[in-house]
Each structure stands twice: as structure tokens, then as C-alpha cells.
Amino acid sequence: MSETPVSVRKLVTAIPGPKSQALHAHRLTQVSAGVGAALPVYIDHAHGAIVTDVDGNQFIDMGSGIGVVTIGHTNDQVVKAVQEQVAKLTHTLFTVTPYEPYVRVCELLNKHTPGHFAKKSALFNSGAEAVENAVKFARKFTRKTEIVVFDHGYHGRTNLTMAMNFKAMPYNAGFGPLAGSVHHVPMSYPYRDPEGLTGQEAANRAITYIEKRVGAEDLAAIVIEPIQGEGGFIVPAPGFLLGLQNWARANNVLIVADEVQAGIARTGRWFASYYEPGFEPDLVTIAKGIAGGMPISAVTGRADVMDSSHAGGIGGTYGGNPVAAAAAIAVLEQLEDGTVFARALEIESFMLPRLLELQQRHPVIGDVRGRGAMLAIELVVPGTKNPNSAAVNKVVQYCHQNGVLVLNAGTHGNVIRFLPPLAITDEQLTDALNVLDEALANAN
């Protein structure tokens, strides 16, 4: 008797199953309560877009570990690269005795990030580390101190990046005092901005805040997600990013594009920044999808900015670890053949019409937005734009109980975001969206 192939959703127990329940009970005695669990099913193995728990339940993954396994779970080339590298070299510390994979990752990132200027890179472990180091580079280069970030933004869980987040709970609450010299200004949010507000007008609004509350003479950098992640996949109006850049260029202020969630083929291009013609950030922060699940991150940008630090001022024990670097090379070299980008755009073409059709039938959906395989629905009280987090909770719970992993997001907790692995099949997408349809009907 043949087993059900691991390419389909399959539930064999209640969710969570008995083995997951036992593991979770043990976890609660051993692991800090501060490390939460959105769905306490314990995963045993995964491939492509299917994750299988210890009870044998198979879930369609529409979250990719929050955008990390963009290339797909246990991608064959990533697995091969890691296996080969781990048998050769696991660590020396690049700043003591270097190794070639680190340099190759930097070479690939320098080649593919936006900007018609000479570039260099430095490697780290996490998105938050990349953002922290981008701020260090910006301050060192400009000899200025202040940093501007945006409403609804998210940048990490370290002390500095917590100060850069818009939403306090759960990321910042109770962990102060936080780092200073960080200033929040309004984001372009087309669904909630006044009707007809253009990208340039939204940029002018933000610039007014900057000029009145910060001052260009003290401002080192503007840090912005070209598409906001935790904030709810907010895509700014066309012209917003370019308007900010034009002002920054005229005032000796750097632009840092935080591409931790939107970058590395997620939107159908190397980076989401490419969707704004002429937008060329001075620095780009990169993580998540870069290495198929291995921990590595980067700052890539203008060579003169990246060379502004004294030797030894930038680094870290594990940054650019050779095994993680090998995984990153395997991902980036696959991206170079173009098929991965094509699949991200196919996913958009497949999902977006279906989500818009769901919006017509389910008035709880106020907005559908995103690019490539980075899509979201914002749920509202029908007939209004009032956030409806209760409906999101119901939809997410229903999907989880029925074998589809989805993620919530948004400042008000009223957004459901979709970050499927690009290895997902149309059949898996259809199945997942059918479950979503049922969930929305259940939430109305």
C-alpha cells in the first residue's frame, strides 16, 4: 500500500495532534514563555511547500517561516551545498582567517542590488543585525546621528531596532529604555490615506515631519521598507520612495531600503526597490530569503559608505558563516537563471484574481494588495474601514485547523499575509485558497 505523496495537504489527527501536544507540554517546562508559538504543531520534516508534523499531518505552508524559505523547504541545491560545506569547514571567523564563500555572497549581492554605483557588502546573521549595521555605516559616513523610520514599520527585536518599530506590542513593550535618536514619520498607506493622495504628496507630508521634528542637518539616514512586512504588506503609492530619495540627495541624507522581508525574489524581482523607477537606495539590508533557511544577512550599498568604518568596527563572530554562505550562494545562483522570479509573478497572477474574487463575496475583506508572492488581505468591519482583528483570528485559526499555515500582520492585527514558497504548485495554491474561502465564510 503506497503512502500519500507529500505534495498534498493531509490531516490524520486533530490539530495539534497527540505527539505535538506532548512535546508542547514538555516545551512549556523548558523554554522561556517569552518565546511564543502561533501554532503548537511540531514539525518533523518539510519539502517544497509542504511541512509535516510529528503526528504525520501535512500542512500547506503559506508563510515560508515568515519569508525565509522563499526558494522552498529543503531545496535540493541548498541541501547539497550545505552538506558539502559542512564537511569542509564550519567556522574560522572571517575577520581572522577568511574564506571564499563569504566573498562570493558579497559579489552576488553587489551585482544584483539596485543602484548604478560601485558597491560593497558585509555579512551578518539576522535582519536586525543588518539594520543595526546599516545605521552604523550611515552614522559613520555622514557624521550625523538621527534616524528616520515610518509608521507601521518593523525592523527587529534588538534595542535599536525595537526603537525603530512602530508597534510596541509584542515587540517593544516592557523592554525599555530604548535607543534614542529615532524618529517616526507618516508612511504612504494608499488604503487608509485620503483618497487621491499621490506618492509625491505623501512624501511631502513625511518630509514636513522630518524638517520640523528632526532637521536635515542632524539626519543620517531614512530607513524604509519598500513594502512593509509586519505592518501589513503596505505598498506605498508610486512616487513616494523617489520623492523621499530626491529630498535626501539634496540634503546629504542616506536612504536605507530594508529589504529583509521583501527582497530576494519574493516580489518577482531581486528587490522590491526595483518597482519604483529611479529609486536607488544608498544601502540595502538583506536577510530571510537569502539562504533557504540558514542564518545569514547582509548590508550592501555604496562602496564609499561601506568603506567608511575603520577596520574592526564591523563584524561579529558568526557573521557570514561558511555553511550559511554556501547556502546563500546556492540560492542566489538559482535566482540568476530567472525562473524563480517568473514563478513569483505566476503566483501573483494566480492568487490575485482569486483574492479579488473573494473580496467581492466576503465584505470583510477591505483591501487586497502586494506584489509577486507577497500578498495580503486587510479585514475590516463590513461597510467600514474599521480594523477587524477578531475576523483575522477566526480565519487564521480555521486555516490552521484545516492544514493551511497562514500568518497575521498589521498594526491593528487585521491583515492576513501570504508568503508561499515559490516551489508551491498551482494545485496546492488552489487547495489553500479553497480553505481560505471556507474560513472567510466562517468569519462573516
N, C-alpha and C positions, 0 to 999 in steps of 0.2 A: 504494500500500500504506500503510494507516494505521499510525501508531505506537501502541504500547501506552499507554493513558492513565496519567497519573502518579498515579493513585489506588490503584495496586496495588504489592505487593512484586514485584520483578523482579531477578533476578541474571543478568548476562551475562558475568561473568568470575569467576575465583576472588577471594576476599576476603583482603587488598586486591588490587585489580586493578593492571595494569602502570603506568598513569599515576599512581595513588596511590603505588605503590612508588617510582617515580622522584621524585615530589615529596617523599616522606618521606626518601629518601636525601639530597636537597638540604637539607631542613629540618635534618637532623642536623648539617650543616656550618655552619648559620647561626643556629639557635635554641638558647637555653640548654637544657641537659639537664634542668634543674630544672622545665621546663615539659613535663609528660608527655603521653602520648597513649594513651588507653584502647583506641582502635581507629584505627589509622592509615589510614583512608579519608578522602580529601579531598573535601569537599562542594562541589558547584558551584552547586546551587540547591535550593530546597525550597518546598513549599506544603502547607498543611493539616497532615497527619501524615506526609507522605512527604518524605524527603530523598534527593537524587540526587547520586551522586558523579561525579568527573571521568571515570570509566570507563563511566558510564551505568547503574550499579547503583542500584536504588531500594529504600530501606530504610523499614520502618515504624518510626517514631520513638515509642518508649515512655518517653522520658526528657525530652523538651522542652528540651534544653540544660540539664538539671538544674532543671526547673521554670520556665524563663524564658518560653518561647513558649506559655504556657498557652492563649492565645487562638487559637493555630495559627500555623504558619510563614507569613510574608508575608501576614498578614491584610489584606484589601483596604482596610479603613478606616484601618488603621495606615499602610500604604504611601502612601495618598493624603494623610494628614495630614503625614507626613514629607516627601513631595515638595513639598507646598505651603509648609511651613515653611522648608525648606532653601533655597528660592528667595527667601524674605523676610528671614530673619535667622538666623544660625547661632550668634552669640555676642556678648554685651556684658559679661557678668558681672553677675548680678542685684544684687549689693551695690554696684555702681557706677551703672548705669542700668538699672532694672528693666524687665520686660516682662510682659504679661498672662498668657501660658500658665502661668508659674510659679504665679501666684496661683490660677488655675483648678484646677490639680492639687491645691493645698492645700485649696481649697474642697471638692472632691470627697472627699478623704481625711477631712477634718474631719467631713463629713456621714455617712460610712459606717463609720468605726471604732467599736468598742464604747465605751460609756460615756455616761451621761446627765449630761454636764457640758460647759461651753464648751471648745472645742478649738482648737489652732493647730498648724501644721506647719512643717517646714523640710526642704529638699530637698538631696540629696547624689548620689553616683554609684553606690555599691555597698552591698551588705548590711553588709559590715564597717564601712564609714564610718557607716552608720546606727546600728549598735550602739555604736560608739565615741562618737558624739554623744549617744546616749541616756544613756550613762554620764556624759558631761559635764553634761548637763542635770540628772540625778539628783544628782550631787555638788554642783553649784552651788545647787540648790534646798534640799537637806537640810542642807548644810554638813557632810556626813559623807563618809567616804572608802571604806568597804568595799563590795564587790560579791559577791553570792552567785550561783552558777550550779550546774548539775546534772550528775550523772553521765550520760554518753552524749551530752552536749550538743555542739553545734558552732555557732560564731558568726563565724568568719572567719580571715583569714590575716595581719592586721596584728599589731603587737606586743601590744597589749592583748587583741585577740580571740583570738590564739593562747593566751594565758594562760587565757582563758575556755573553751577547748576541753577536752573530756575525753580524747580520744585524741591521743597525741603524734605517732605515725607515721601519715601522712606530713606532717601539718600543722605540727608544732612542732619535731620532732627536729633538734637541732643549731643552732637559731636563737636560743638564749638569750643572755643572760639575758632572761627575760620580765617583763612588768609585774607588780607586786605588788598586794596588797590584793584579790586574787580568791580566793574560797573555794568549793570543790566539795562539794555535799551530795547525798544519795541521791535518785534520781528514782523516781517511781511507774512500775513496769515490770510490768504485770499478768502477762505470760507467765512472768517469772522471779521475781517476788515470792512470798513464802509464800502458799499457797492461802488464799483468803478475805480477804486483806488489803484493807481498804476504802481508798478515796481519802483519807478523813479520817485514817485510821491511817497511811497513807504520808506524808501531810502532817505529822502529829505527829512521825514519825521524822525528817523533814527539819528541822522546827522545833527539835527537840532538838539536832541538829548545829549549827544556826545559833546557838542560845542559848549552847551550851557552847563553840563554837570561834570565834565571831565576836563576838556580843553586839549586841543591838538598838541600843544607844546609839551604836555606830560604823557601823552598816549603812545605806548609802544606798539600795540597790536590790537586789531579787531579779530576775534576768533569766532568763526561761524560755521555751522553745519550747512552745506549746500542743500541738503534735505535733512530736516531734523528727524532724529531717530526716536528716542524715548518721548519726545514732545508730541509724537503722533504723526510722523511722516509728512510734516508740513513742507510743501514745496513752495518756495517764495515766488511771487509774481515776477514775470520776465522783466529784466532791467534792474531788479533790486540789488543783486550781487555786483553788477557792473557799476551801479550808482555809488555803492559803498567804496568800491575799488578806486573809482575816479577821485573821490574825495580823499581817500587815504594816500594815493600817489601824490596829490597836491600838498599834503601836509606831513610828509615824512613819517607815515604810519604804515606798519606792515599788515598784510591780510593773511590770516592763517585759516585755511579750509580744513575743518575737522571732518575727514572722510572715513572715520573709523567704522561707521556702520554702512554708509552709502557707497564706499569705494570698492575697488577690486571686482568689477564686472556686475555687481549687484543690480545696477540700474540699466545694464545693457551697454555701458561704456566703461572704460577703465576707471573713470571717476565721475561722480555726479557733476563736478565743476564744469565738465565739458558741455553740459546742456546750456550754459549761459555763454553765448558767443563773446569772445574777448575777455572773459574772466580768467585771469592768470594769477592765482594766489602766490604770495611770496614763499609760503611754507604750506605743506600738506601733512596732516597726521594720518597714519595708516595703521590698521590692525585687523582684528576679526577675520575677514575672509581671506587674508593673505596666505595662510599656510594650512588650510584643510583641517584645522583643529589643534595644531601645535602652537604654543605660545610665542609669538613674536610680533613686534610692532616697529614702526619707523617714523622718523621725521625726514621729509625730503623737501628740498627747496633751493632757493638761490644760493649759488656757491659762496658768494661773499657773505651772506648771512650765516650760512652753515660753518664757515671758517672763522667766525668772529670770536669764538671761545678760545681761551688758552688751552693747550694740551693738558688733558686730565680733568678738565672741567665738565666733560660729558662722558658718560659711560655707565657701568654697572656690572655686577658680577655675571649675570646670566644673559645680558643683552646680546641678541644675535647669536644665541647658542647654535652650535653647528648642526645639531639634529633638526631644530626648528628652521634653521636657514635652508637646509636641504629640502624640507617640506615646502617652504616658500618658493624655492626655485621650481619645484615640480608643479606648483600651482601657476606661477607666473609664466612659465614656458608653455603650459597648456593654453593659457589665455592668448598667447601671441598668435595662435593659429586662427583665432576669430570665431570658432564655433561656439564657444561658451557665451560670448556676447550675443550671438544670434539666438541662442536658447533663451537668454533672459528676455529678449524682445518678443520671442514667441510666447513666453509665459504671460507677458503683458497683454499681447493680442488675444490670448486665450482667456485670461482671467477678467480683464477689464470689462468687456461686454457683459459677461455673466454677472459681475458685481453691480453694474449699472442696471441690469435687468432685475436683480434682487432689490435694488433701491426702489424701483417702480412698484414692486409688490409689497415691500416692507417699509412703511413710512418711518420706522425707527432709524433708518439709515439717512442721515442728513447729508453726508458728503462721501464721495469716493475719490481717492487721489493716489498719487505715487508715480513711479517710473520703473519700467522693467519688472524685475521680480521683487520690487519693494513697494507694495501696495497696501492700502488701508481703507477701512470704512469708519466713519465717525458716527456714533449713535447718539440720538437726541430724543427728547420727548416729542412724539409726533405733533406736527403743526407748529413747532417752535425750533429754536436753536439751543434750547437749554440742554446741557450735557446730561446723558443718561448712562451713568456708570452702572446702575443696577441691571440694565439690559445687557451691558457688556459682560458682567459677571455671570449672568444666566447663560449667555451664548458660549462663553469660554468653558463653563462647567459642562454644558451639554456636549460640546465638541470633544472635550477630554474624555468624558464618559463613553463616547462613541468612537474613540480611536483616532481622533484628529488633534494634533498638537498645534494650538494657536496661542498667540501672545496678546495681552492687552498693552496699552500705551496711552499717552496723552496726559497733559497737565491735570485734567479732570477725570482721568481714568475712564474715558468714554470712547476710546479708539481701539479697534482690533486691527493688528498689523499682520501682514503676511510676508514671510521671508523664506519661501520654499527653497530647498537646494535646487540648483539648476539641473541636477540629474533627475528631477521628478518627471514622470511621464504624464501625458495628457489624460490617460485613464486614471491615474492617481489624483490629478487635479480635479477631474470630474467627480470622483468619489468624495473628495474632501469638500468640494463646493456643494454637493448634494447634502452632506451632513450640515454644513453651514446654513443652508436654506431651511432645513428642519429646525435648527437651533434658533434661527431668527423668528420662525413661526411660533416657536415655543416661548419666545421672549416678548412677543407683542401683547 
